[in-house]
Amino acid sequence: MKASFALAALTAVTVGAGVAAGQAPSPDVVVHASALPGSALSEFDVWSDPASPGGKLVGVPNTGGDLDPPPEDDPNVRFKARVLGGVAYRCWIHMKVGPPKGKALANRLWVQFSGAVDEQGRETLKPGSASYLTAQGPTQQGWTWVGCDAGSSPALVRFKAAGEVTVRIQAGMEGVGFDQVVLSPARFLNTPPTEAVVQP
């Protein structure tokens, strides 16, 4: 069920985040699913929702089946984002939890990044590997901001160098959807956004 539509080219919006005096601001990265081209989606569909940026979100139809984590190549979304090197980011996803069906609770995504490193500078979270973060939403249906965590613990994402990286989001449950991804080094480092739509 490959997507066959074309949307506007991806725009990763960077916004200034507060830092100590004398330091350059570290930008947030905000990606709206409505800006993703069809080529970014593999077995994800575009759904309409007036509450979402651009009136669109992306999601996976729910047949009640099982999905496997990476490195299994199940339905996924890939896009580029520009990041800073050596900066700790917190990843948040604005998830729409769908109705459960069969084995699917419609509330999980797995997330990977090219160029990510751990605190010792070793490669981690690489697309195509078995290293990933989990965005696990509640069972209650509807919209919620969900952190990308390592198991049950919050996780920070660091990149080896500044520049363009690939973000890969894989469906962990059928029926799940999302409309925004935020990488924040300051503004949302410890707490999720409170607004439904994150703006610059």
C-alpha positions as CSV (number, residue, x, y, z in Angstrom):
1,M,0.0,0.0,0.0
2,K,2.7,2.5,-1.1
3,A,1.6,6.1,-0.9
4,S,0.9,7.6,-4.3
5,F,0.3,11.2,-3.4
6,A,2.6,14.2,-3.5
7,L,2.8,16.8,-0.8
8,A,5.0,19.9,-0.3
9,A,8.7,19.3,0.1
10,L,9.8,18.7,3.7
11,T,10.5,21.7,5.8
12,A,12.3,21.3,9.1
13,V,11.6,24.5,11.0
14,T,14.3,25.6,13.5
15,V,13.4,27.9,16.3
16,G,15.6,29.6,18.9
17,A,15.8,28.0,22.3
18,G,16.9,29.8,25.5
19,V,20.5,29.3,26.6
20,A,23.0,30.9,29.0
21,A,24.1,34.5,28.2
22,G,26.9,34.6,25.7
23,Q,26.0,31.3,24.0
24,A,24.5,30.9,20.6
25,P,20.9,29.6,20.7
26,S,20.5,25.9,20.0
27,P,17.6,25.4,17.6
28,D,14.6,23.1,18.0
29,V,13.8,21.0,14.9
30,V,10.1,20.8,14.2
31,V,8.8,18.6,11.3
32,H,5.2,18.5,10.2
33,A,4.0,15.4,8.5
34,S,1.9,17.5,6.1
35,A,5.2,18.7,4.6
36,L,6.5,15.3,3.8
37,P,6.6,14.2,0.1
38,G,5.0,10.9,-0.9
39,S,8.5,9.4,-1.4
40,A,9.1,9.7,2.4
41,L,6.4,7.2,3.2
42,S,6.6,3.4,3.0
43,E,3.3,1.7,3.7
44,F,2.1,4.8,5.6
45,D,-1.1,6.6,4.4
46,V,-2.1,10.3,4.7
47,W,-5.1,10.9,6.9
48,S,-7.1,14.1,7.2
49,D,-7.5,15.8,10.6
50,P,-8.4,19.5,10.8
51,A,-6.5,19.8,14.1
52,S,-3.2,18.8,12.5
53,P,-0.7,21.2,10.8
54,G,-1.8,21.4,7.1
55,G,-4.9,19.3,8.0
56,K,-2.9,16.1,7.6
57,L,-1.2,13.3,9.6
58,V,0.3,10.0,8.5
59,G,-0.6,6.6,9.8
60,V,-0.8,2.9,9.3
61,P,-4.2,1.1,8.7
62,N,-5.1,-1.3,11.4
63,T,-5.8,-4.9,10.3
64,G,-5.1,-6.2,13.9
65,G,-1.7,-7.7,12.9
66,D,1.7,-7.7,14.5
67,L,4.6,-5.5,13.6
68,D,8.3,-6.2,14.4
69,P,10.9,-3.7,15.6
70,P,14.0,-2.7,13.6
71,P,16.0,-4.1,11.8
72,E,12.7,-5.5,10.4
73,D,11.7,-3.2,7.6
74,D,8.0,-2.7,8.5
75,P,6.0,0.4,7.6
76,N,8.1,3.5,8.1
77,V,8.6,7.2,7.3
78,R,12.0,8.7,6.5
79,F,12.9,12.4,6.3
80,K,15.9,14.7,6.6
81,A,16.5,17.2,9.4
82,R,19.4,19.6,10.1
83,V,20.9,19.2,13.6
84,L,23.8,20.5,15.7
85,G,26.7,18.3,16.6
86,G,27.4,17.4,20.3
87,V,24.1,18.8,21.5
88,A,21.7,16.7,23.5
89,Y,18.2,16.6,22.0
90,R,15.0,15.3,23.4
91,C,12.7,13.7,20.8
92,W,8.9,14.1,21.0
93,I,6.2,12.8,18.6
94,H,2.6,14.1,18.5
95,M,0.9,10.8,18.2
96,K,-2.7,9.9,17.4
97,V,-3.6,6.7,19.2
98,G,-6.1,4.8,17.2
99,P,-8.8,2.2,18.1
100,P,-7.4,-1.2,19.1
101,K,-7.9,-4.2,16.9
102,G,-6.6,-7.7,17.3
103,K,-3.0,-7.6,18.5
104,A,-2.6,-3.9,17.7
105,L,-3.1,-1.2,20.3
106,A,-2.3,1.5,17.8
107,N,0.0,3.4,20.1
108,R,3.7,2.6,19.4
109,L,6.4,4.0,17.1
110,W,10.1,3.2,16.8
111,V,12.6,5.9,16.0
112,Q,16.2,5.9,14.5
113,F,18.6,8.5,13.4
114,S,21.6,8.5,11.1
115,G,24.7,10.2,12.6
116,A,23.6,9.6,16.3
117,V,26.2,8.7,18.9
118,D,26.2,7.7,22.5
119,E,28.0,9.6,25.3
120,Q,31.2,7.8,24.4
121,G,30.9,8.8,20.8
122,R,29.9,5.4,19.5
123,E,27.4,5.0,16.7
124,T,23.9,4.2,17.9
125,L,20.3,4.3,16.7
126,K,21.4,3.8,13.1
127,P,18.6,3.1,10.6
128,G,18.7,-0.6,9.6
129,S,20.2,-1.7,12.9
130,A,18.6,-3.2,16.0
131,S,19.2,0.0,18.0
132,Y,16.2,2.3,18.3
133,L,14.1,4.5,20.7
134,T,10.5,3.7,21.5
135,A,7.6,6.2,21.5
136,Q,5.0,4.3,23.5
137,G,1.6,6.1,23.8
138,P,-1.2,5.5,26.2
139,T,-4.1,3.1,25.5
140,Q,-6.6,5.9,25.6
141,Q,-7.5,7.0,22.0
142,G,-6.7,10.5,20.8
143,W,-3.9,12.9,20.5
144,T,-0.9,13.0,22.9
145,W,2.8,14.1,22.9
146,V,5.0,11.0,23.5
147,G,8.7,11.0,24.3
148,C,11.1,8.8,22.4
149,D,12.5,6.6,25.2
150,A,15.1,3.9,25.8
151,G,12.9,1.2,27.3
152,S,11.0,3.0,30.1
153,S,13.6,5.7,30.6
154,P,13.8,9.1,28.9
155,A,16.6,9.3,26.3
156,L,18.7,12.1,24.8
157,V,19.9,12.0,21.2
158,R,23.3,13.4,20.3
159,F,24.8,13.7,16.8
160,K,28.5,13.3,15.9
161,A,28.5,16.4,13.7
162,A,26.3,19.3,12.6
163,G,24.5,18.9,9.3
164,E,21.7,16.9,7.7
165,V,20.6,13.6,9.2
166,T,18.0,11.0,8.4
167,V,15.2,10.4,10.8
168,R,13.4,7.1,10.4
169,I,10.1,6.4,12.2
170,Q,8.8,2.9,12.0
171,A,5.3,1.8,13.0
172,G,5.3,-0.3,16.2
173,M,1.6,-1.0,16.1
174,E,-0.9,-0.9,13.2
175,G,-3.4,1.9,13.5
176,V,-1.0,4.5,14.9
177,G,-0.5,8.0,13.4
178,F,1.5,11.1,13.9
179,D,1.6,14.7,12.6
180,Q,4.6,16.3,14.2
181,V,8.1,15.4,15.3
182,V,10.2,17.7,17.6
183,L,13.9,17.5,18.4
184,S,14.5,20.0,21.2
185,P,17.8,20.8,23.0
186,A,16.3,23.2,25.5
187,R,12.7,24.4,25.2
188,F,11.2,20.8,25.5
189,L,14.3,19.1,26.9
190,N,12.5,18.0,30.1
191,T,8.8,18.4,29.4
192,P,6.7,17.9,26.3
193,P,5.0,20.6,24.3
194,T,1.7,21.7,25.9
195,E,0.2,23.0,22.6
196,A,-1.4,20.8,20.0
197,V,0.7,22.4,17.2
198,V,4.3,23.5,17.8
199,Q,5.1,26.7,15.9
200,P,8.4,28.7,15.5
